[in-house]
Every structure is written in C-alpha cells, then in structure tokens.
Amino acid sequence: MEDLETGLSPTDFWYNYALPLGHTAEAVKYAICALGAAHRAFKFQDMKEHPSLHELRNLSVQQYNQAIHCVKAIMEKATTEQHMEIILSCCVIFISIENLHGRYAESLRHLKAGTSLLISLMSKTDPTEDLREFEGIHPDDRATNTPKFLNHASQALCRLGNDAWGYARDMIAPDLNFDATTNNDLLFPRSGFTSVGDAEQSFHNVAKLFEADRMFSALSTSAQTQSHSDESQIEVSFMTSRVPAQYQQLPLEELKPIFNHWSERFDLFRLQLDKSKATSQEVLRTRALAVDQALWTGFLKCDIWTDYQQDDYEEILRRAESLVKLDAFQTNPVFAFDGSLIMSLAIPSVRSMDCDLQWRAIRLLRSFWRREGMWDSQELADILEAMMIAKSRGMVTEDMLPWDIPHLARLLNSLQLCDVKIPQGPLLL
C-alpha cells in the first residue's frame, strides 16, 4: 500500500473496497495475495539471484489462477450488485498484477473488460442521483454502497485508461473522462490549497476535463477518417455526462483559464508550505505535482507538440531532478498504480531537439527504478537509449519516430542494434 500511495489516483478504492472485500470474497482475497506476491517479486527483480524470487512468482501465478477460477464461477451466477463489484474489484487488481509482471497486453485486456463492465453498470444508474454519504459506513458494508463504489472505480480505471492512451495510443474508454467529479473550486476561490491532497484532487478534476475534450476530439476525428475508408466506421458513443453542463466539451482556449486558476492556487500553496512541519511524503507529493504543473504549463502554450519550447522541457527536468533528490523518493524498485513522472520525462527525451537534454532525461530515468502502471523507468531508458544510438548512426530521423512507446520499441527492435535490449512488454502490444 505504501507504493500504491505514491500514484496519482486516490487510494479510496483500495482502502475502502478492495481490502475490506478481501476479508469476505474469496476471489478478491486470492487476487490481493497474487498482487502481494507479484509486488514482492518486483521489489527483488534487481537481485537476479534472490532465493525467493522464483517462489514469489510461482505463488503469484497460483493465487492469480485461483482468483480467476473464483471470478469465472461468480460470472456464471452474477445477479447481485456485490457480485458485479467483486468482479470489477478483481479486474482492477488483475491490471496491477499484469503491469507488475510487465505483461502489458494482458493488462490492456483486463482494462477493456473492466471499463466495459463499469460503463454498463453506470449507464443503469441515475446520473443525477446523489452519492450516499460514505462516512460512518461499516467496512463490511462499503462494497455494497454501489454509487460510491462505481465513482471510485471509475476514477481508478479512468487514470489507467488515460495512461494507456499516453503509452500505447490505445483509446480504452474515453467515456470515463465524462464522469469527472468536479468541485466548485475550478474557478473559485482565489486562496491557496489547504493541503497537497486538495491540490491533487483539484488537479485530477481539471485533467479529466482536458482528457474528455481531447478524447472526444480524437474519437470524432478517427470516426470521420474511417468513414471515408473501407473499414467499418467507429461508433462514437458516450454515456450521460456527470460533468456540469458549462464544462462539457469546452474548447482548449476555454479550458486554459481553469488550469491557470488551479496553477495559481497551487503556487500559493507551495509558498505557504512549511517544510519544517510538513511530512516527507507531503513534500514528495508536492514536488511530484510541480512536475505535472510544468508539463501542462508548457503544453498549454502550444498549438501542437512540436511548438513545445526548450525552456519548458528544461523546467520539467529541473523539477523532476528536485523530486528524485528527496530522501523520501526511493531509488529501489517502486510500483505505483499510475503516475505521470515517467511519462513527463519521456516527452523531452523523445521530442526535444537538444541531445544533451535528452541524455540528461535518460540518465535521470536510469537513476531510479519506478513503474507507474505500464510506464517503467528502466524499460523506457532502454528504449530511449536505443533511439539515441540509432539517431547518432543515422539509422532513424526525427520524422520517423512514432508517438507511442510500442511502435517506437518495434521500430528500434527491427534495427537489430548490437548490445541493445528492447523490453518484451511494449513489443507485444
């Protein structure tokens, strides 16, 4: 759980649903045991000769198979809300297990299945129904508090879906972005945030509005393109939005003030943060959020990514280096359910025209071992290093480089560079 808390998604799903369900539902219990064994194996993977490594991997597989067996049995008789919640909880846990093992194709398969089920369940609920008050509910009853459960599950799968889009350009479930839970602080008040948790939650809400707009535009463009081809046209279908009407599908120019307001409030919070009283985790989370702020600030100056300025790439790296230097930032393997640090370093590594800056980003990725969903710092460093070698030898040019990691990995693997290892996970996507 300590590793999961370093991700972007709120931990409510894990503390309030997955763990309590593990005490009452066999499928979830086995899934959590499989996740624990996979996580321990991930922690030891830099110690190739560790005596427990093989045993942990076998244990993870055994518990995983038991969980799948239980889920299949439930699916044959799934008639209650709790049955659906057990299946959905297992799906989220399975995604994490597959990401830990580097089996990203299987992770996406579970993600697609989970989002399909979630959207089906959410379409049967009243979008205007108030979510019932969650405080004071006994842990054993929390998983049956369906509207609240669906809300937290959608946040988790929404983050994973957006990560999948960034990594593989695979649009899993754009619909989930339209279930953004927005607060009244999108444009008000003007004071700084009271905690890093508040700043993170507000940033998630702003990010989901951007993702919803971007996903809708991308799907519309994709549908229009395919309508002129021989392939069947993509169906663009979104569930009823729970985003306030005034924020739905806003053009980028109208979304910018919303981010700028968040950024101003976050800057005030950073100025007011007393580092002598703040915990090491609060400082770490604040600096991680500052990396996101730098990435988005640079992005919003551009009409297209190629307009991104070198100074903005530099600022991303400066803030990332400041984060990695913290004692609380572990250099031993850490797995986060999701995140944006590694993706933030991938962008200047691939798109910057400054070789020194690109190598600086790769060295920073090499300096720690962190996996955020599918984004693995060491795997990405391998791919980007191969890219730099291929460019230096004139084997590829900038205009040949694809935007997504799997296509980039396959391109570089086809060059058969000596002494370069391309990881299998992205190659199989």
C-alpha positions in Angstrom: 0.0 0.0 0.0 2.9 2.3 0.6 3.9 2.1 -3.0 0.3 2.5 -4.3 0.1 5.7 -2.3 2.8 7.3 -4.5 0.5 7.1 -7.5 -1.9 9.8 -8.8 -5.2 8.0 -8.2 -6.9 8.4 -4.8 -6.4 5.3 -2.6 -10.1 5.2 -1.6 -10.7 2.3 -3.9 -8.0 0.2 -2.2 -8.7 1.1 1.5 -12.5 1.3 1.3 -13.3 -1.5 -1.1 -10.5 -3.9 -2.3 -9.0 -4.6 1.1 -12.4 -5.0 3.0 -13.7 -7.2 0.2 -10.6 -9.4 0.6 -12.0 -10.5 4.0 -15.4 -11.6 2.7 -14.9 -12.5 -1.0 -12.7 -15.4 -2.0 -11.9 -14.0 -5.4 -10.7 -10.7 -4.1 -8.7 -12.5 -1.3 -6.8 -14.6 -3.9 -6.3 -11.6 -6.2 -4.8 -9.5 -3.4 -2.5 -12.4 -2.4 -1.4 -12.6 -6.0 -0.8 -8.9 -6.1 1.3 -9.1 -2.9 3.5 -11.9 -4.3 3.9 -10.1 -7.6 4.9 -6.9 -5.8 7.4 -8.7 -3.6 8.9 -10.3 -6.8 9.1 -6.9 -8.4 11.0 -5.5 -5.4 13.6 -8.3 -5.7 13.9 -8.2 -9.5 17.1 -6.2 -9.4 18.6 -9.0 -7.3 18.5 -11.8 -10.0 19.8 -14.5 -7.7 17.5 -13.7 -4.8 16.4 -17.1 -3.4 12.7 -16.1 -3.0 12.2 -14.6 -6.5 11.2 -17.8 -8.3 9.0 -18.9 -5.4 7.2 -15.5 -5.3 6.5 -15.6 -9.0 5.1 -19.1 -8.7 3.0 -18.1 -5.7 1.6 -15.1 -7.6 0.6 -17.3 -10.6 -1.1 -19.8 -8.3 -3.1 -17.2 -6.4 -3.9 -15.4 -9.7 -5.3 -18.6 -11.2 -7.4 -19.3 -8.1 -8.8 -15.7 -8.3 -9.7 -16.2 -12.0 -11.4 -19.5 -11.2 -13.5 -17.8 -8.5 -14.4 -14.9 -10.8 -15.5 -17.3 -13.5 -17.8 -19.0 -11.0 -19.2 -15.7 -10.0 -19.8 -14.6 -13.6 -22.0 -17.7 -14.1 -24.4 -16.6 -11.5 -23.7 -12.8 -11.2 -27.1 -11.4 -10.2 -26.4 -9.0 -7.4 -24.6 -5.7 -7.1 -22.0 -7.2 -4.9 -21.2 -9.9 -7.5 -20.5 -7.1 -10.0 -18.4 -5.2 -7.5 -16.3 -8.3 -6.8 -15.7 -8.9 -10.5 -14.8 -5.2 -11.0 -12.5 -5.1 -8.0 -10.7 -8.2 -9.2 -10.3 -6.6 -12.7 -8.6 -3.6 -11.2 -6.3 -5.8 -9.2 -5.6 -8.1 -12.2 -4.5 -5.0 -14.2 -1.9 -4.1 -11.4 -0.6 -7.7 -11.4 -0.1 -7.8 -15.1 1.6 -4.4 -15.0 3.9 -5.7 -12.3 4.9 -8.7 -14.4 5.4 -6.4 -17.5 2.6 -8.2 -19.4 1.0 -5.0 -20.8 -1.1 -6.7 -23.5 -2.9 -8.7 -20.8 -3.2 -5.6 -18.7 -5.0 -3.8 -21.5 -7.3 -6.8 -22.0 -8.4 -6.6 -18.4 -8.7 -2.8 -18.7 -11.0 -3.1 -21.6 -13.1 -5.7 -19.9 -13.3 -3.7 -16.7 -14.3 -0.5 -18.4 -16.9 -2.2 -20.5 -18.5 -3.6 -17.3 -18.2 -0.3 -15.4 -19.8 1.7 -18.2 -22.6 -0.9 -18.4 -23.2 -0.6 -14.7 -23.0 3.2 -14.6 -25.5 3.5 -17.5 -28.1 1.8 -15.3 -27.7 4.3 -12.5 -29.4 7.7 -12.4 -26.7 10.3 -13.2 -28.5 12.9 -11.0 -28.7 10.6 -8.0 -26.7 11.9 -5.1 -24.0 9.6 -3.9 -24.9 8.4 -0.5 -22.9 9.7 2.5 -19.9 7.3 2.9 -18.6 8.3 6.3 -19.7 6.0 9.2 -20.5 3.0 7.0 -19.1 -0.2 8.4 -16.2 -1.5 6.3 -18.1 -4.8 5.5 -20.9 -2.7 4.0 -18.8 -0.3 2.0 -18.6 -2.5 -1.1 -22.4 -2.6 -1.3 -22.6 1.2 -1.4 -22.9 0.9 -5.2 -23.0 4.6 -6.4 -19.9 5.5 -4.3 -18.1 2.3 -5.4 -18.7 3.0 -9.1 -17.4 6.5 -8.6 -14.1 5.4 -7.1 -13.8 2.5 -9.5 -14.3 4.9 -12.4 -11.6 7.2 -11.1 -9.1 4.3 -10.9 -10.0 3.0 -14.4 -10.1 6.5 -15.9 -6.5 7.1 -14.8 -5.4 3.7 -16.2 -7.2 4.4 -19.5 -5.5 7.8 -19.9 -2.2 6.2 -19.1 -2.8 3.6 -21.8 -3.6 6.4 -24.3 -0.3 8.1 -23.4 1.7 4.9 -23.6 0.1 3.0 -26.5 -2.3 5.5 -28.1 -5.0 2.9 -27.3 -8.2 4.6 -26.5 -9.7 2.2 -24.0 -12.7 4.1 -22.5 -13.0 7.8 -23.3 -16.4 7.7 -21.8 -15.0 7.5 -18.2 -13.5 11.0 -18.6 -17.0 12.4 -18.8 -17.7 11.0 -15.3 -15.3 13.6 -13.8 -16.4 14.7 -10.4 -15.9 18.4 -10.5 -15.8 20.7 -7.5 -16.8 24.4 -7.2 -13.1 25.3 -6.9 -12.5 25.1 -10.7 -12.6 28.9 -10.8 -13.1 29.8 -7.2 -11.8 30.6 -4.6 -8.6 32.5 -5.1 -6.8 31.3 -2.0 -4.1 28.6 -1.9 -5.0 25.0 -1.4 -5.2 23.9 2.3 -3.4 20.6 1.6 -1.5 18.7 -1.1 -4.4 16.2 -1.1 -6.8 19.0 -2.1 -4.4 20.3 -4.7 -4.1 16.7 -6.2 -7.9 16.2 -6.2 -8.5 19.5 -7.9 -5.8 18.8 -10.5 -7.4 15.4 -11.3 -10.7 17.2 -11.9 -9.1 19.7 -14.3 -7.1 17.0 -16.0 -10.3 14.9 -16.6 -11.9 17.9 -18.3 -8.9 18.2 -20.6 -8.8 14.4 -21.3 -12.6 14.4 -22.0 -12.2 17.2 -24.5 -9.1 15.6 -26.1 -10.7 12.1 -26.2 -13.9 13.4 -27.8 -11.9 15.3 -30.5 -9.7 12.3 -31.2 -12.6 9.9 -31.5 -14.6 12.3 -33.7 -11.5 12.7 -36.0 -11.0 9.0 -36.0 -14.6 8.3 -36.9 -14.5 10.9 -39.7 -11.3 9.4 -41.1 -12.6 5.9 -41.1 -16.0 6.9 -42.6 -14.1 7.5 -45.8 -12.3 4.2 -45.7 -13.3 0.7 -46.5 -13.2 -0.2 -42.8 -16.3 -0.1 -40.7 -16.9 3.2 -39.1 -16.1 3.7 -35.4 -19.1 4.1 -33.2 -18.7 7.3 -31.1 -21.0 6.7 -28.1 -20.7 8.3 -24.7 -22.6 7.7 -21.6 -24.5 10.5 -19.9 -22.0 13.0 -18.6 -21.8 13.9 -14.9 -19.6 16.9 -15.6 -21.6 20.2 -15.1 -23.0 21.3 -18.4 -20.9 24.5 -18.5 -17.7 22.5 -18.5 -18.6 19.8 -21.1 -16.5 19.6 -24.2 -15.0 23.0 -23.7 -12.6 24.2 -26.4 -8.9 24.3 -25.3 -9.0 28.1 -25.1 -11.8 28.0 -22.5 -10.1 25.2 -20.5 -6.9 27.1 -20.1 -8.2 29.6 -17.5 -9.4 26.6 -15.5 -5.9 25.2 -15.4 -4.3 28.6 -14.8 -6.6 29.1 -11.8 -5.5 25.8 -10.4 -1.9 26.7 -11.0 -2.2 30.0 -9.2 -3.7 28.2 -6.2 -1.0 25.6 -6.2 1.7 28.2 -6.4 0.2 29.9 -3.3 0.1 26.5 -1.5 3.8 25.9 -2.3 4.8 29.3 -1.0 2.8 28.7 2.2 4.1 25.1 2.8 6.2 25.0 6.0 8.8 22.4 5.1 9.9 22.1 8.7 6.4 20.8 9.7 5.4 19.0 6.5 6.0 15.3 6.4 8.5 13.8 3.9 5.5 12.4 1.9 3.8 15.7 1.7 6.9 17.4 0.3 7.4 14.5 -2.2 3.8 14.7 -3.4 4.0 18.5 -3.7 7.2 18.2 -5.9 5.6 15.5 -8.0 2.6 17.7 -8.6 5.0 20.5 -9.5 6.4 18.3 -12.4 2.8 17.9 -13.7 2.4 21.6 -13.4 5.5 22.3 -15.5 4.4 19.7 -18.2 1.0 21.2 -18.5 2.2 24.8 -18.5 4.4 24.1 -21.4 1.8 22.1 -23.3 -0.8 24.9 -23.0 1.5 27.3 -24.7 1.4 25.2 -27.9 -1.0 24.7 -30.7 0.9 21.4 -31.5 3.5 19.4 -29.6 6.3 20.5 -32.0 5.8 24.0 -30.6 7.0 22.9 -27.2 9.8 25.2 -26.0 13.2 24.0 -24.9 12.9 26.2 -21.7 9.8 24.3 -20.8 11.5 20.9 -21.3 14.3 22.2 -19.1 11.8 23.2 -16.4 10.3 19.7 -16.4 13.7 18.1 -15.9 14.7 20.6 -13.2 11.6 19.8 -11.2 11.9 16.1 -11.8 15.6 16.2 -10.6 14.5 18.1 -7.5 11.9 15.4 -6.8 14.3 12.5 -7.3 16.9 14.0 -4.9 14.5 13.8 -2.0 15.3 11.1 0.6 11.7 10.0 0.5 12.0 9.2 -3.2 13.2 5.6 -3.2 15.7 4.5 -5.7 14.9 0.8 -5.1 12.1 -0.6 -7.2 8.7 1.1 -6.5 5.4 0.2 -8.1 2.7 2.9 -8.4 -0.8 2.1 -9.6 -0.5 5.0 -12.0 1.5 8.2 -12.3 2.9 10.8 -14.6 6.6 11.3 -13.6 8.0 8.8 -16.1 5.7 10.0 -18.9 6.8 13.6 -18.2 10.4 12.5 -18.7 9.6 10.6 -21.9 8.3 13.7 -23.6 11.6 15.8 -23.5 13.5 12.6 -24.2 11.7 11.9 -27.5 10.7 15.4 -28.6 13.4 17.7 -27.5 15.9 18.7 -30.3 18.7 19.1 -27.7 20.7 15.9 -27.4 22.3 17.0 -24.1 18.8 17.5 -22.6 17.6 14.1 -24.0 20.6 12.3 -22.5 20.0 14.1 -19.2 16.4 12.8 -19.1 17.6 9.3 -19.8 20.2 9.4 -17.1 17.5 10.6 -14.7 15.3 7.6 -15.6 18.3 5.3 -15.1 18.9 6.8 -11.6 15.7 5.2 -10.1 13.5 2.2 -10.7 9.9 3.0 -10.7 6.9 1.6 -12.6 3.8 3.7 -12.9 1.2 1.4 -14.4 2.8 0.4 -17.7 5.4 3.2 -17.5 8.7 1.6 -16.3 11.7 3.9 -15.8 14.3 1.3 -16.7 12.4 -0.1 -19.7 11.8 3.4 -21.0 15.5 4.2 -20.5 16.4 1.1 -22.6 14.1 2.2 -25.4 15.2 5.8 -25.4 18.9 5.0 -25.2 18.4 2.7 -28.3 16.7 5.6 -30.0 19.6 8.0 -29.3 22.1 5.4 -30.6 20.1 4.8 -33.8 19.8 8.6 -34.4 23.5 9.1 -33.9 24.2 6.4 -36.5 21.8 7.9 -39.0 19.5 4.9 -38.9 16.4 6.9 -38.0 15.4 10.6 -38.2 13.1 12.7 -36.1 10.2 12.4 -38.5 10.4 8.6 -38.4 9.8 8.4 -34.6 6.3 7.3 -33.7 4.5 8.9 -30.8 3.6 5.7 -28.9 6.1 3.5 -27.0 5.1 0.1 -28.5 5.6 1.3 -32.1 8.9 3.1 -31.1 10.1 -0.1 -29.5 9.2 -2.2 -32.5 10.9 0.2 -34.9 14.1 0.1 -32.8 14.0 -3.6 -32.4 13.8 -4.1 -36.2 17.2 -2.2 -36.5 18.9 -5.1 -34.6 21.3 -2.8 -32.7 24.2 -4.6 -31.1 24.3 -4.5 -27.3 20.8 -3.0 -27.1 18.0 -4.8 -25.3 14.4 -3.8 -26.1 12.0 -5.0 -23.4 9.3 -7.5 -24.3 6.3 -5.8 -22.7 5.9 -3.0 -25.2 7.0 -5.2 -28.1 3.9 -7.4 -27.6 1.4 -4.6 -27.6 
